[in-house]
Amino acid sequence: MREAGRRPGAVAGVVVHETLDPEVVVVELALGGGDDPLPYVQVFRVRDGQIVSFRDYFGPRTAAALAAGLGAAPAG
């Protein structure tokens, strides 16, 4: 049976940015905590109290760390 990806245990340094578009909020955070947290950005579009769009962005170092164990699902 294939296991779903594991989630990192710690989220730190959350900063919420409002934008000129009142529907859009940008959230910066760090995954993993510790001495070398991994930067991550999320962009939400919220309308009438509902999330209508969500995108997330991270750099190559974060992607490599996630693939190496924080979020990679086992093959098979």
C-alpha positions in Angstrom: 0.0 0.0 0.0 1.3 3.4 -0.9 1.6 5.9 2.0 0.6 9.5 1.6 3.4 12.1 1.9 4.5 12.9 5.4 4.0 16.4 6.7 6.8 18.4 8.3 6.4 18.7 12.1 7.1 22.3 12.5 5.9 25.5 10.9 7.6 28.8 12.0 8.1 32.4 11.1 4.6 32.9 9.7 4.1 36.3 8.1 0.9 37.3 6.4 1.0 40.0 3.7 -2.1 41.9 2.5 -2.1 42.9 -1.1 -3.7 45.7 -3.2 -6.3 43.1 -4.2 -8.6 42.6 -1.2 -9.2 39.0 -2.2 -5.5 38.0 -2.2 -3.4 37.2 0.8 0.3 36.1 0.7 1.7 33.9 3.5 5.4 33.4 4.1 6.5 30.6 6.4 9.3 28.2 7.2 9.0 24.4 7.3 10.9 22.1 9.6 12.0 24.7 12.2 15.4 24.0 13.8 18.6 25.8 12.7 17.9 25.6 9.0 14.2 26.2 8.2 13.0 25.8 4.6 11.2 28.9 3.1 7.8 28.5 1.6 5.2 30.9 0.2 1.4 30.4 -0.2 -1.0 32.7 -2.1 -4.7 32.5 -1.3 -7.6 34.1 -3.0 -10.6 34.3 -0.7 -14.1 35.4 -1.8 -17.2 35.5 0.5 -15.3 33.6 3.2 -14.3 30.7 0.9 -10.8 29.9 -0.5 -11.4 30.0 -4.3 -7.7 29.7 -5.3 -4.6 28.4 -3.6 -1.0 28.3 -4.9 2.2 27.5 -3.1 5.8 28.2 -4.1 9.2 27.0 -2.8 12.7 27.1 -4.0 14.9 24.2 -5.1 16.5 23.7 -1.7 13.1 23.3 -0.1 12.0 20.9 -2.9 15.1 18.8 -2.5 14.5 18.5 1.3 10.9 17.6 0.8 11.7 14.9 -1.7 14.5 13.6 0.5 12.2 12.8 3.4 9.9 15.6 4.7 7.2 15.0 2.1 8.2 12.2 -0.2 6.0 9.2 -0.5 7.7 5.8 -0.7 7.9 4.2 -4.1 5.7 1.2 -4.9 
